[in-house]
Amino acid sequence: MRRAIVLGGSFAGLMAARVLSDLAVEVIIVEPDPLEPDSLGRGAPHRGQLHALLAMGHTQLERWFPGITDELTAAGARTGSGSAVQFYVDGVLKAPVVPDSTMLGATRPLLERHVRSRVLGLPNVHQVRGRARGLTLLGGRVAGVRYTASADDDGVLEESLAADLVVDAMGKASRLASWLSDDGWGVVPVDRMTVDLGYATAAFRRGTELPDLVIAHSSPGPSSGYQPTLSEAGALAAVEGDRWSVVLSGYADHAPNRDPEEFLARMRRCVSPLRQIAEIGAFDGPVEPFRFRQSQRRNYLRLLQFPGGLVVVGDALASVNPIYGQGLTLAMLQASSLHAYLRTGVSPHVPARGYFQRAAAVVNAAWQLSTTADLAQPHVRGPYPPGYAMTRWVGDRVIEASVRDSAVNTVFMDVLHMRARPQALSRPRVLLRTAQVLFRP
Ligand SMILES: Cc1cc2nc3c(=O)[nH]c(=O)nc-3n(C[C@H](O)[C@H](O)[C@H](O)COP(=O)(O)OP(=O)(O)OC[C@H]3O[C@@H](n4cnc5c(N)ncnc54)[C@H](O)[C@@H]3O)c2cc1C
């Protein structure tokens, strides 16, 4: 492959550029944001929210950037396993997991800065500042992109770049689907689930309190009917700069706002680690709210015809409720899927159905996990998958057992961390163990 172009230089775009650097002579990232070290970038304002990296994400990160964990910890990030990572359901600390998963305590800007510096340090990867405006098509395949060099110029000074492969990494608001339908490729079917989630993240100064804790996570569960009555939903992570990053979340009318006093009051209704940080109350910056209205996935495989030379990664393909922390890991698994697909020796000029099939396997797992859980919220109105009532009942029992039993919790956390498919929770061994834990006299 002579040239691959990646549209969007945020996390998924950087991951795609990394894997393509092994397979193309030249990789060009087109990104409108200047993305200076500490800017959050207008194109992805959610960068400022607490981002957890799942265990599978951490494995993928080291796979593509060996030694990056050491770099991040040298820059102040923390890693934790065992009792340094605490998950609570309905206010109760879950049983320990064997073997432990390692989780990273770092802000997304730190993580992304290190990934960006590794990717842009590759000799065949370059970034140009610009906003993609459309594709160039030639004989049934994408042969390049049109972009404006200034991010804000509407259509003026359009430039073009030829490519063997174009990657859409333009995030959830990507316009690729409209470009394709305007060009006669059909309307891309989209699955949506309205969740109306509110998020708010704040930083706190970190002193000698809770010295061994890296991550604490609290979510409502079956005992409260998934409502924040026994404990608020929230998480904290020990991050670089001797800070705690604390996030609170809530649906619909219970969305957190930017009022610091209200934020502290909610932390006091959460699990013990968040309560302790609230008591010290050492804010290190404002409370930043964010609203996430809906999960969505675009089903490019269901188009009857699709141009060659084009793939889609990251939120542009699927964006799921962020409280399950899957987005970055999904982007990395999709990048690995792209690498595996292209390594088969297939021409980049043909429709990449093989890539989309591989990517669908990971997207479907994340979608199943997040939407099944979201449907427990009374304001979430579907769509309900077939057999939902039974799946929900069994899922609730497995969660109850996972709070008390390490063996069940180990499988549960493997699924949560995307190391196993959701189907692992309905294996006979897990169901039997669940029944023993819950119903043994
Ligand atoms: C509140 C919140 C909390 C989250 N928490 C977590 C978490 O804890 N763990 C986790 O793993 N994930 C989390 N996520 C999900 C994660 O942030 C996303 O999955 C991730 O940002 C997706 O990366 P992306 O590169 O696909 O898209 P984005 O990060 O949205 O980036 C899209 C990029 O495309 C660029 N762009 C847009 N239009 C164009 C154009 N026309 N031409 C060129 N470039 C363009 C933008 O400038 C931007 O840089 C969270 C998301 C939200 C909203």
The ligand as an ORCA input file, in Angstrom:
! r2SCAN-3c Opt
* xyz 0 1
  C     -18.368     11.333     28.787
  C     -17.563     10.237     28.168
  C     -16.795      9.406     28.962
  C     -16.069      8.358     28.387
  N     -15.356      7.525     29.199
  C     -14.672      6.505     28.645
  C     -13.897      5.632     29.453
  O     -13.888      5.727     30.678
  N     -13.181      4.641     28.839
  C     -13.197      4.480     27.484
  O     -12.520      3.586     26.978
  N     -13.934      5.285     26.697
  C     -14.663      6.287     27.246
  N     -15.393      7.107     26.441
  C     -15.456      6.816     24.993
  C     -14.267      7.437     24.272
  O     -14.104      8.778     24.632
  C     -14.515      7.346     22.766
  O     -14.853      6.021     22.446
  C     -13.283      7.786     21.990
  O     -13.060      9.159     22.160
  C     -13.459      7.494     20.510
  O     -12.363      8.026     19.834
  P     -12.516      8.458     18.320
  O     -11.129      8.777     17.884
  O     -13.290      7.448     17.586
  O     -13.433      9.745     18.328
  P     -13.214     11.179     18.983
  O     -12.347     11.076     20.185
  O     -14.563     11.767     19.147
  O     -12.405     12.010     17.884
  C     -12.892     12.302     16.615
  C     -11.819     13.144     15.923
  O     -12.217     13.381     14.575
  C     -11.908     14.727     14.261
  N     -12.778     15.154     13.153
  C     -14.102     15.451     13.194
  N     -14.537     15.810     11.979
  C     -13.483     15.715     11.140
  C     -13.297     15.960      9.748
  N     -14.308     16.373      8.961
  N     -12.053     15.762      9.209
  C     -11.021     15.321      9.983
  N     -11.148     15.100     11.313
  C     -12.357     15.285     11.890
  C     -12.176     15.483     15.560
  O     -11.532     16.744     15.589
  C     -11.615     14.505     16.591
  O     -10.250     14.718     16.835
  C     -16.111      8.159     26.993
  C     -16.886      8.998     26.188
  C     -17.616     10.016     26.774
  C     -18.470     10.878     25.885
*
